[in-house]
Amino acid sequence: MDMDLLMAPVIIFMVIVAPIWLILHYRSKRQVGQGLTEEEFKQLNQLIAQAEKMNQRIETLEAILDTESPEWRSRHESN
């Protein structure tokens, strides 16, 4: 009797859940293996360009602060 109660969920799992689970698993693995899409690659390049601009701006601001207030770095580090 206990075996019959256990068999129904196992059969449902094997017939319905397991195949869907495997399909979704291997689909996601294939997408990861393909790498970046064209849109993702463009977005990555835009982010890289923005990061480089921000880095240049930070370097410029630090250079300005170095000339106008040479002690700014030591004051910031002590806080």
C-alpha positions as CSV (number, residue, x, y, z in Angstrom):
1,M,0.0,0.0,0.0
2,D,2.8,2.4,0.9
3,M,4.5,1.6,-2.4
4,D,1.5,2.6,-4.4
5,L,1.4,6.0,-2.7
6,L,5.0,6.6,-3.5
7,M,4.8,5.4,-7.1
8,A,2.3,8.0,-8.3
9,P,4.5,11.1,-7.5
10,V,7.6,9.3,-8.8
11,I,5.8,8.5,-12.1
12,I,4.5,12.1,-12.4
13,F,8.0,13.4,-11.7
14,M,9.7,11.2,-14.3
15,V,7.1,11.8,-17.0
16,I,6.5,15.6,-16.6
17,V,9.0,17.3,-14.3
18,A,12.3,15.6,-15.3
19,P,12.0,16.1,-19.1
20,I,11.2,19.8,-18.6
21,W,14.0,20.2,-16.1
22,L,16.5,18.6,-18.5
23,I,15.4,20.7,-21.4
24,L,15.7,23.9,-19.5
25,H,19.0,22.9,-18.0
26,Y,20.6,22.1,-21.3
27,R,19.1,25.2,-23.0
28,S,20.7,27.4,-20.4
29,K,24.0,25.6,-20.7
30,R,24.0,26.2,-24.5
31,Q,23.2,29.9,-24.0
32,V,26.1,30.2,-21.6
33,G,28.4,28.4,-24.0
34,Q,27.5,30.6,-26.9
35,G,29.0,33.7,-25.2
36,L,27.7,37.3,-25.6
37,T,25.0,38.3,-28.0
38,E,25.6,41.2,-30.3
39,E,23.5,43.5,-28.1
40,E,25.4,42.4,-24.9
41,F,28.7,43.0,-26.7
42,K,27.6,46.5,-27.7
43,Q,26.5,47.2,-24.2
44,L,29.8,45.9,-22.7
45,N,31.8,48.2,-25.1
46,Q,29.6,51.2,-24.1
47,L,30.3,50.4,-20.4
48,I,34.0,50.1,-21.0
49,A,34.0,53.5,-22.8
50,Q,32.1,55.1,-19.9
51,A,34.5,53.6,-17.4
52,E,37.5,55.0,-19.3
53,K,35.9,58.5,-19.4
54,M,35.1,58.4,-15.7
55,N,38.7,57.3,-15.0
56,Q,40.0,60.3,-17.0
57,R,37.7,62.6,-15.2
58,I,38.9,61.3,-11.8
59,E,42.5,61.7,-12.8
60,T,41.9,65.2,-13.9
61,L,40.1,66.1,-10.7
62,E,42.9,64.6,-8.6
63,A,45.4,66.6,-10.6
64,I,43.5,69.8,-9.9
65,L,43.2,69.0,-6.2
66,D,46.9,68.2,-6.1
67,T,47.8,71.6,-7.4
68,E,45.2,73.6,-5.4
69,S,45.3,71.7,-2.1
70,P,48.3,69.4,-1.9
71,E,47.3,68.0,1.5
72,W,43.9,66.7,0.4
73,R,45.0,63.1,0.2
74,S,46.5,63.0,3.7
75,R,43.4,64.7,5.2
76,H,41.1,62.2,3.5
77,E,43.1,59.2,4.7
78,S,43.1,60.4,8.3
79,N,39.3,60.4,8.5
